[in-house]
Amino acid sequence: MRKSWLKKLYVSISSILIFVLHLPFVFAKMRPAIELKPVLPKIEKSLPGDSVSLITIKSKSGHSISSIYDSLRLNLMGLSQQAFEYAMKGFNYLLQSGKVTNDKIISILDFSQPSSKKRLFVIDLNSYTVLFNTYVAHGVNSGTASAEQFSNKPESNKSSLGFYETLNTYNGHNGYSLRLEGLESGINDNADSRAIVMHGAAYVDESLIRSQGYIGRSWGCPAVPEKLHKPIIDKIKNGTCLFIYSPDKNYLAHSRILHPAGD
């Protein structure tokens, strides 16, 4: 009788111990899972073909120019690091000197790339976002597939390098267009008299790349795809910085924005 009682007591104690030992596992299953968010920024494309590439970074505090370039993965998108660094150097100079007022948006046209590449980059520096990455034309006399010759002269039909301030919009011969003011004396300051503006053009199209290897060319204007020209212009108009880059030795040696007095 005593052995039977001891056996029942042993079974009861064992059951309690097993229950207690399994309690943490029961609550662990009930606890909601913790979502691990990726460190790298998310990439989204909102349009096919000439799509807008959207890349966002949460915080911009403490980021160097080099780290911004790396974080936005601009190398994978085709923007040369030299173009980005020159763009940011000139942008900061223009802000400090009061020659541009919008400190959030910068547009970079990387003419070190051929026109078959998406070489226009519109970047929001407030949220570290690439708002647009698409095709852009160069002047017909600057070159065929690539822009290699540049001029500030009227009727040259060539592109002009350097820094510009975006002005107001208007509807003209090429439809909805954006006026540009060249900020570099002797390099692009004839932009207004040459009617160098941003506008949409049917010849800025991927179908031409497939058929001939490059997009069409302008008379010197940075023309963009028709289906994107309105949202691009509306985003960058009224006081933002636009930089047209090429590793052109003459420009790099004579730009007083890249090499201000005392620099």
Phi, psi and omega per residue, in radians:
M1 nan -0.776 3.141
R2 -1.115 -0.682 3.137
K3 -1.126 -0.682 3.120
S4 -1.102 -0.699 3.138
W5 -1.172 -0.746 3.119
L6 -1.110 -0.655 3.140
K7 -1.125 -0.726 3.114
K8 -1.127 -0.701 3.118
L9 -1.102 -0.724 -3.142
Y10 -1.103 -0.756 3.135
V11 -1.123 -0.715 -3.132
S12 -1.117 -0.805 -3.135
I13 -1.110 -0.706 3.136
S14 -1.097 -0.718 -3.141
S15 -1.109 -0.717 3.128
I16 -1.121 -0.763 -3.131
L17 -1.094 -0.736 3.135
I18 -1.108 -0.711 3.117
F19 -1.098 -0.789 -3.138
V20 -1.088 -0.746 -3.122
L21 -1.140 -0.468 -3.119
H22 -1.588 -0.121 -3.126
L23 -0.987 -0.816 -3.133
P24 -1.010 -0.628 -3.119
F25 -1.250 -0.593 3.114
V26 -1.129 -0.804 -3.123
F27 -1.236 -0.554 3.105
A28 -1.086 -0.673 3.127
K29 -1.224 -0.535 -3.131
M30 -1.361 -0.412 -3.060
R31 -1.265 2.328 -3.125
P32 -1.121 2.534 -3.123
A33 -1.210 2.560 3.108
I34 -1.573 2.186 -3.128
E35 -1.415 2.174 3.093
L36 -1.646 2.046 -3.098
K37 -1.590 2.469 -3.120
P38 -1.167 2.600 3.116
V39 -1.323 -0.679 -3.115
L40 -1.255 2.567 3.133
P41 -1.168 2.673 -3.141
K42 -1.454 2.452 3.115
I43 -1.969 2.280 3.096
E44 -2.296 2.465 3.050
K45 -2.006 2.186 -3.051
S46 -1.743 -0.186 3.100
L47 -2.439 2.531 3.071
P48 -1.320 2.865 3.054
G49 1.137 -1.789 3.121
D50 -1.413 0.800 -2.975
S51 -1.211 2.761 3.009
V52 -1.494 2.174 3.127
S53 -1.661 2.127 -3.074
L54 -1.925 2.050 -3.130
I55 -2.291 2.151 -3.043
T56 -2.120 2.414 3.028
I57 -2.076 2.392 -2.985
K58 -1.110 -0.796 -3.031
S59 -2.280 2.478 3.127
K60 -1.868 -0.063 -3.081
S61 -1.172 2.295 3.056
G62 1.406 0.097 -3.125
H63 -1.506 2.283 3.019
S64 -1.408 2.919 3.111
I65 -1.024 -0.745 -3.130
S66 -1.111 -0.711 -3.117
S67 -1.242 -0.574 3.066
I68 -1.115 -0.795 3.128
Y69 -1.012 -0.800 -3.129
D70 -1.189 -0.759 -3.081
S71 -1.139 -0.652 3.119
L72 -1.381 -0.085 -3.134
R73 0.946 0.735 -3.111
L74 -1.181 -0.456 3.081
N75 -1.109 -0.661 3.128
L76 -1.245 -0.387 3.137
M77 -1.576 -0.129 3.043
G78 1.818 -0.034 3.131
L79 -1.440 2.157 -3.134
S80 -1.196 2.551 -3.131
Q81 -1.141 -0.602 3.117
Q82 -1.110 -0.730 3.110
A83 -1.061 -0.757 -3.113
F84 -1.168 -0.743 -3.119
E85 -1.165 -0.721 3.074
Y86 -1.122 -0.714 3.140
A87 -1.046 -0.789 -3.109
M88 -1.232 -0.617 3.103
K89 -1.101 -0.865 3.126
G90 -1.148 -0.673 3.120
F91 -1.033 -0.820 3.133
N92 -1.118 -0.682 3.100
Y93 -1.094 -0.775 -3.114
L94 -1.155 -0.644 3.074
L95 -1.131 -0.813 -3.110
Q96 -1.143 -0.561 -3.128
S97 -1.568 -0.028 3.085
G98 1.330 0.300 -3.095
K99 -1.489 -0.316 2.913
V100 -2.294 2.631 -3.024
T101 -1.932 -0.414 -3.101
N102 -1.533 2.019 -3.093
D103 -1.701 0.198 -3.050
K104 -1.838 -0.559 -2.995
I105 -2.059 2.358 2.977
I106 -2.349 2.434 3.087
S107 -1.985 2.312 -3.123
I108 -2.182 2.191 3.039
L109 -1.886 1.960 -3.053
D110 -1.677 1.590 -3.115
F111 -1.432 0.178 2.923
S112 -1.343 -0.233 3.110
Q113 -1.724 2.582 3.076
P114 -1.228 2.884 -3.069
S115 -1.255 -0.153 3.063
S116 -1.358 -0.111 3.112
K117 -1.803 2.671 3.068
K118 -1.384 1.658 -2.952
R119 -1.924 0.174 2.987
L120 -1.791 2.238 -3.140
F121 -2.219 2.112 3.033
V122 -1.914 2.060 -2.990
I123 -2.082 2.296 3.024
D124 -1.605 1.912 -3.094
L125 -1.439 -0.115 3.088
N126 -1.390 -0.675 -3.138
S127 -1.968 0.047 -3.059
Y128 0.923 1.134 -3.112
T129 -2.285 2.304 2.979
V130 -1.476 1.861 -3.037
L131 -1.394 -0.711 3.133
F132 -2.439 2.455 3.019
N133 -2.490 1.814 -3.019
T134 -2.624 -3.022 -3.102
Y135 -1.408 2.674 3.065
V136 -2.620 2.439 -3.082
A137 -1.518 2.735 2.965
H138 -2.043 3.036 -3.096
G139 -1.162 2.561 -3.066
V140 -1.077 -0.541 -3.139
N141 -1.645 0.094 3.066
S142 -1.491 -0.312 -3.107
G143 2.601 3.018 -3.111
T144 -1.583 -1.437 3.137
A145 -1.373 -0.517 -3.124
S146 -2.242 2.647 3.085
A147 -1.527 2.081 -3.067
E148 -2.227 -0.267 3.137
Q149 -2.225 2.435 -3.024
F150 -2.358 2.654 -3.104
S151 -2.708 2.686 3.062
N152 -1.877 0.031 -3.026
K153 -1.431 2.454 3.057
P154 -1.044 2.536 3.100
E155 1.080 0.293 3.072
S156 -1.357 -0.385 -3.076
N157 0.980 0.567 3.080
K158 -2.018 2.726 3.049
S159 -1.311 2.688 3.040
S160 -2.006 2.301 -3.133
L161 -1.392 3.084 2.964
G162 1.785 -2.900 -3.024
F163 -1.687 2.423 3.111
Y164 -2.267 2.716 2.915
E165 -1.862 2.328 3.074
T166 -1.360 2.462 -3.116
L167 -1.968 -2.415 -3.084
N168 -1.601 3.046 -3.130
T169 -1.866 2.853 3.078
Y170 -2.787 2.883 3.055
N171 -1.882 2.038 -3.091
G172 -2.310 -2.626 -3.091
H173 -1.034 -0.600 -3.138
N174 -1.763 0.377 3.133
G175 1.373 -2.621 -3.109
Y176 -1.110 2.092 -3.004
S177 -2.376 2.826 -3.094
L178 -2.145 2.128 3.092
R179 -1.262 2.521 3.133
L180 -2.202 2.393 3.067
E181 -1.903 2.052 3.102
G182 -1.268 2.254 -3.039
L183 -1.772 0.062 -3.072
E184 -2.037 1.960 -3.093
S185 -1.061 2.277 3.121
G186 1.357 -0.097 -3.096
I187 -1.973 -0.806 3.140
N188 -2.569 0.240 -3.037
D189 -1.342 0.009 3.015
N190 -1.660 0.249 -3.086
A191 -0.972 -0.733 -3.097
D192 -1.169 -0.854 -3.126
S193 -1.175 -0.446 3.093
R194 -1.513 -0.077 -3.088
A195 1.013 0.762 3.065
I196 -1.442 1.924 -3.095
V197 -2.389 2.904 2.993
M198 -1.660 2.309 3.122
H199 -2.653 2.938 3.083
G200 -1.492 2.670 3.131
A201 -2.623 2.394 3.139
A202 -1.146 -0.429 -3.115
Y203 -1.376 -0.084 3.032
V204 -1.647 1.452 -2.970
D205 -2.604 2.474 -3.115
E206 -1.106 -0.464 -3.124
S207 -1.076 -0.578 3.105
L208 -1.242 -0.562 3.079
I209 -1.127 -0.723 3.140
R210 -1.171 -0.574 -3.062
S211 -1.571 -0.592 -3.061
Q212 -2.272 -0.110 3.071
G213 1.657 -0.081 3.139
Y214 -2.764 2.791 3.111
I215 -1.430 3.047 3.080
G216 -1.237 2.996 -3.087
R217 -2.140 2.746 -3.090
S218 -1.808 -2.970 3.030
W219 -1.662 0.350 3.135
G220 2.187 -0.206 -3.124
C221 -1.391 2.560 2.996
P222 -1.393 1.389 -3.108
A223 -1.370 2.500 -3.080
V224 -2.177 2.959 -3.122
P225 -1.017 2.473 -3.108
E226 -1.032 -0.656 -3.078
K227 -1.320 -0.142 -3.137
L228 -2.085 -0.125 -2.984
H229 -1.140 -0.636 -3.126
K230 -1.185 -0.883 3.115
P231 -1.117 -0.598 3.098
I232 -1.133 -0.882 -3.123
I233 -1.049 -0.762 -3.135
D234 -1.117 -0.506 -3.138
K235 -1.360 -0.618 -2.987
I236 -1.835 -0.037 -3.074
K237 -1.192 2.862 2.971
N238 1.118 1.136 2.912
G239 1.682 0.345 3.068
T240 -1.693 2.909 -3.117
C241 -1.658 2.305 3.056
L242 -2.179 2.277 -3.076
F243 -2.176 2.155 3.056
I244 -1.810 2.034 -3.013
Y245 -1.923 2.515 2.903
S246 -2.660 2.576 3.077
P247 -1.325 0.776 -3.126
D248 -1.357 2.095 -3.027
K249 -1.097 -0.646 -3.126
N250 -1.127 -0.798 3.121
Y251 -1.118 -0.854 -3.078
L252 -1.083 -0.492 3.140
A253 -1.431 -0.459 -3.001
H254 -1.938 -0.091 3.130
S255 -1.189 2.090 3.139
R256 -1.486 -0.062 3.013
I257 -1.519 -0.731 3.071
L258 -1.283 -0.472 -3.134
H259 -2.288 1.225 3.124
P260 -1.146 2.877 -3.126
A261 -0.969 2.269 3.126
G262 1.569 -0.082 3.137
D263 -1.560 nan nan
